[in-house]
Amino acid sequence: MEALGVTTILLLVCISCLLFATWRSRSQKGKEPPGPTAFPIVGNLLQINPWNLPKSLKELSEKYGPVFTVHLGPQKVVVLYGYDVVKEALVDQGDDFSGRGTLPLIKKLFQGTGIVTSNGETWKQLRRFALTTLRDFGMGKKGIEERIQEEAHFLVERLKNTHEKPLNPSGFLIHAVSNIICSIVFGDRFDYEDKNFLSLIDWIEENNRLQTTIQAQEKGNADSKFTIETLSRTTLDLFLAGTGTTSLTLRFAILILHKYPEIVEKMQKEIDSVIGRERSPRMSDRSQMTFTDAVIHEIQRYIDFIPTNVPHAVIRDTKFRDYFIPKDTLIFPMLSSVLHDSKEFPNPEKFDPGHFLNANGTFKKSDYFMPFSTGKRICAGEGLARMEIFIFLTSILQNFTLKPVVDHKDIDITPVVTSLANMPHDYEVSFVPR
């Protein structure tokens, strides 16, 4: 018994020394960001609403400032709230904050091997490969733009065949947007009724087995990160990110616009003036369509699609402002705090294209517009998404008037908050040919 007592005392002394050494090491490096006291195991989950995390984090920022710590269960997260700290972290100290943090759901979805969730050299090689591939297929040139114009034509014809019957446009939009990615990855589009295409949409994770080969030039390269697994996941990332986010933005756009017929009417007058009704919209038209451009920007700002941003992580022990952030700490650079900044966007909870218009009607650029994030981890498909949103939306309004099935005042455009993203309410609308 005495030996057991001595062993216990020695063990406690060792633990105390380790804890003291850890505390001293961190205290010498600097204090970590403040935050609410966390409970064992559950962290701060009893003090926040996990089903409306953006709202809870906003309330905590009002108490603890723009840089604070919160524990989601055992997972410690440093939250960056406000334009200044988000820019300072992701742009000014972009390399330090260039890691991709993982949450259990994101890890389950993406497996940490594709362009979205990979880190280090794997991420660098995959991102470079994806950007180069998009450029080779005509990103920023006529190649991809012509594919989008062609797909917009098919979408318009499909909508004409609904004969003004009220419908939920979700399936139509996701098929059209997905066909752009299909044309890039597979070299061709699919007919909307193609059974294989419908299976691809419904069971998108089956893309893991579609990539059966890797680049010839990568054989024998021991440092290459191009494996069947990483390329398959990157392809899947393109479908999930390139199809889901853009089609949902378009769903939001139609939901919002058919609530405000006066905005649609003004956009259509601009479309008729600049484009007419015969030729397809093209990206060069956008600079002459300031009101339409402002509306599209306001849609993306208002819906605040991914409020918490896709999680980042610091790749090394990092000094940020007056705080010390240990290596691999999860970071939430809150896009919501930037897109809904009340100083930059008066009445940010209100949909108002005037947020992007000067008094004389010209377009007003804002550094706070970052729906695709910013810095080293900015969305690789930003250029593609901008092209798709502009061409698809203007093509629809060029050919149709949006007729609601309920009174305008009863149309709810408030985003539905989920654990990862804001979603539009389900709705039906009629597409009436002009």
N, C-alpha and C positions, 0 to 999 in steps of 0.2 A: 504493500500500500504506500509506504514511504517513497519507494522508487517511482511509483505511478504519480505521486504528488510532485516530485522533483521534475519528472518529465513534462507534466502539465505546465508547471511554472516556467520551465525553459521554453516550451512551445509558445506560451503567451508572450514571453519576452521577445522571442524571435519575430512573432507577428507584429508586436508593437514597434520593434525596430524597423521592420519593413514598411509599415504604415507611416512611421515618422520620416523615413528616408524618402518615400514617395511624396509625402506632403511637402517636405523641405525642397525636394527637387522641383516640384511644381510651383511652390511659392517663390522660388528664386527665378523661375521663368516668367512668372506673372500670374495675375488672377484670371480665372476663367469668367466668362459672361455670367451675370446674375440670372436668377430665375426662381420660380416657386419651389418650396421644399418638396422633394420627391419621396414617395413612400417605397418601401422594398417591393420588388417585383412589378407592381402596377405603375410605378413612377408617378406621373401627374394625371393619369387617365381619369381619376376620380374628381379632378379639379377642372377638367376641360370637357368639351363636347366633341368626341371623336367623329361624330357624324356631321359636324360643321366646324371642322378644324380651322378654316380661315377666320371665322368670326372669333373663336377662342384665342387664336394667336394675335389678332388685332387688339383684343382686350388686354392681353398680357403685355403687348408692346406699350400700351398706354401707362402701364405700371412700371415696367422694367427698362423701357427705352428701346432704341432701334436694334440693339444686339443683346439677345438674351438666350438662356438655356431652358429647354423643356425636355422632360423624359416621357417618351411614348412607350410605356412599359419599361423594360430594361434598356431601351435604346435612347441614348442621349443625342439630342438634336440642338444645334445652335441655329437660331432663327435670325435672319437679316430682314428688317422691316423698314422699308422706305427707299426711295430712289438713290439717295446719296450712298447708303451702305451697300446696296445691291451693286451699284456701279463700281464702287471702290473695291469690292471683293471680286466680282466677276471680270472686270476690265483692268483696273489699276493693279490688282494682285491676282490677275487671271490664272497664272500658272499655279499658285498656291491652292486655289480653289477649283482646279480643273478635274479633280477626281469625281467619279460617279458614285454617290452614296446609294445604298440598296436598302429597301424595305422588304419584308417578307413577300408581300403581294407582287411587287415589281420583280423580285428575284425569281419567283415562281413563273411569272409571265415570260420574262426575257432570258433567264438562265445566266446572265452575266457574260455572254459570249458574243453578242452582236454589237453593232455600233452604238446603240442606246445605252447599254449598261456596262460595257467593257471598260477597262482602265489601262493606264500605262501604254506600253508599246503596242499592245493589241489594238487599243482604241485608236492610236495615232495612225497605224497602218490601215485599219478598216475605214476610218473617216477619209483619209487621203484617197483610198480606193473608191469609196462611194462618190466623193466629189468629182474625181477624175472621170468616173463612169458616166455620171450625169452630164458632165461637160461634153464627153465624147458622143453622147446621144442627143446633143443639141441644147443643153441647158443654157438659157440666155441667148439662144440663137433661134432660127426659124424651125429647127427640127422638132423640138418638143412643143413649141407654140402651135405648129400646124397639126400635131396630133391632138392637142387640146381642142383646137377649132373643129377638127373632124368629129371628135367625140361630142362636143357641144351640139353639133348638127344632129347626131343620132339621138341625143337626149331630147332636143326640141321636137323631133319627129315622134318620139315615143310619147311625149307629153300631149302632142296634138291628137294622138290616137286614144287618149283617155276621154275625148269628147266632152270636156268640161265636168266630168264626174268628180265629186270631191274625193280626195285621196290623201294618204300620208306619203309625202314624197321621199321618205327615207330610203327605201329600196332603190328608187330610180337614181338618186344622187350617189349612193355608195357604189352602185354598178358603174356609173359614168366615171367617177374618180378612180375607182380600182382599175378600170381599163387603161388609164394612163400609166400606172405602175406596171400593168401587164405588158403594155407595148414596149416598156423599157427593159423589163426583166426577161420576157419571153419573146420579144420581137414582133408581137402582133396583139391586136385587141380581140375580144370575144364578143359574139352576139349575145344580147341580153338574155336570150332564152336558152343559151348553150348550157347543157346539163353540167358539163365540167366546170364552166365558169361559176354556175350557181353553187356547186359543191365547194369551189375555191373560196367563195365568199362565206359560206356557212361554216366551213371547217378550215379556216385559214392556217391553223397550226400544222396542217399536212404539208405545208411548204418545206418543212424540215427534211423531207425525203425527196423533194424535187431537184435539189442541188446535188448532183451525183459526181460532178467533176470539179477540180480546182485548176487554176491557171497552170499551163505547161511550164512557164518561166519560173514557177515557184518550186518545182521539184528539185530536191537536193539542197534547198536553202534551209539550213537548220534554224535560222533566226526568223523564218517566215511565220506570220500569224494567220496565213490563209489556209485554213483547214476546212474540211467538209462541214464541220460543226459551226465554225465562225462565219463562213460564207452563207450557210443555211440560215443561221440566226440573223445575219445582216439582211438577207432577203426578206425574212419574216418581219424584221423591224421596218423595212421599207413599206411593206403592206400594212402593218398595224398603224404606223405613224403616218404614212403617206395616204392611206385610205380613210382611216377612222377620223383623224383630226380635221381634214379638209371637208369631208362629207358632213361631219357634224357642224362645222362652221357654216356650211351652206344651208343645212337644216335650220340652224339658228337664224340665218339671214332671211330666209323666206318666212319664218315665223314672225320675226320682227317687222319685216316690210309689209306683210299683209295686215298688220295692225295699223299701219300709218300710210293710207292710200295717197295722202298729199305728198309724202316723201317719194313714193313710187312714181307719181305723176311728174314730179320735178326731175327725177332720174331719167324717165322715159323721154322727156323733152330734150334733155342733154344727149341721150343716146341717138335720138332721131336727128339732132342737129350735127353731131360729130360723125356718127357712123352711118346713119340712115337705116333702112330696113332690109336692104338687099345683101350687103356683104357681111362677113363675119367680123366680130370685134377682134382687135389685136392689141397687144400691149402698148404699142406706140400711141394708141388713142387715149390712154389713161391720163397723160399729162395735159390733155385738152379738156378733160372731164373732171374738173375740180370738185364738183358736188358729189358725183358718184364715188370718186376716190375718198372723199371725206366720210361718206356713208359707210363704205367698206372698212375703213380704219375704225370708225366708231363701233361697228358691229364687233370687230375683234377686241376692241378695248372693253366694251360693255359686257360681253359674255365671259371674259376673264377665264378662258377655257381650262387652264391648269393653274389654279390660284397659288399653290405652294411651290410651283415650278417642279420639274423633275429633280429629285434630290441630288445635291452635289456632295463632295467630301474634300477635306483638305488632304493633300498628298504628303505633307510633312508637318512637323510642329510649326505652328504659324503665329506670328505676332500680328494682331489685327486691332488697330486703334489702341486702346489701353488694355487689351485682353490677350490672353494666351489660349490658343485653341490646339489641343493635341492632335497629332497625326491620325488620319482616318475618321475624325469626327464627322458625323452626318450634318449637312448644312441645308437649310431651307431658305433660299433667296426668294422671298415672297413677291411673285409677280403681281399679285392682287394689290399689294401696297403701293405699287408703281402705277399700274393701270387705273387705279381708283384714287389716286392722289387728289385731294380736294383743292389744293392750290393750283395745280396744273389743269385740272378738269373740274370746274365748278359744278356742283350737284352731280358727282360721279355716278350715283345710282340711277340717274335718269339717262335714257337714250337720247342723245342730242348730237347730230352731225356737226353742229356749230363748234364742238370741241376741237375740230380740225379745220376750221375756216376763219380767215381773217375778216375784219370788218368790211373789207372791199370785195369779199367773196373768193379771194385766192386761197389756195391750200395752205394750211398752217402745219408745218412739220413740228413734231414733238420728240425730244429725246426720251420721253417717258413711254413712248409706244414701243413696247418690247414683248408682244405676245409670243414670239419665238425664242424668248430669253435673250441673252447677250453674252459676249465674251467668247472664250475658247469652246464652250459647249453649246453655242447657239445652234438651233436646229439646222441640220445639214440640208434639209429640203425646203428651206424658207423660200428660195426663189421659185421653186416649182409650185409650192402652195399659193404664193401670191398670184402667179399666172393662172392657176386653176380657178381660184376664187373670182378673180376679175372677169375672165372670159366666160365661165359658166354662168355667173350671175347676170352679167350684161346680156348674154345671149338669151337667157330666160325672159328678162324684162323687155328685150327688143321684140320678142314674139308674143308675150302673154301679159295680160292683166291678172293680178292675183285676187281672187274672190273668196272671202272668208265664208265659213258655214255658220258662224255665230256673229253677234254684234261686235264691232271693233273694240268697244270698251271691255268686253268679256274675254278678250284674247290675253292670256297671261304669258308675258315674255320673260318673267323672272327666272333666271337659271335655277335648275334643280341641283342642289349641292350633293355630291357624292364623295366617297373617300379620296378619290384621285382627281376627278375632273367635274366641271359644271356641265350639266346636260340640259337640252331643251325639253319642254313639255311635249307630250304627244299631241298632234293636231292634224286636222285635215284642211285642205284648201283646194279650190278649183282653179285650173289654169285655162283662162278664157283667151282664145286667140284675138290679137289686136286687128 
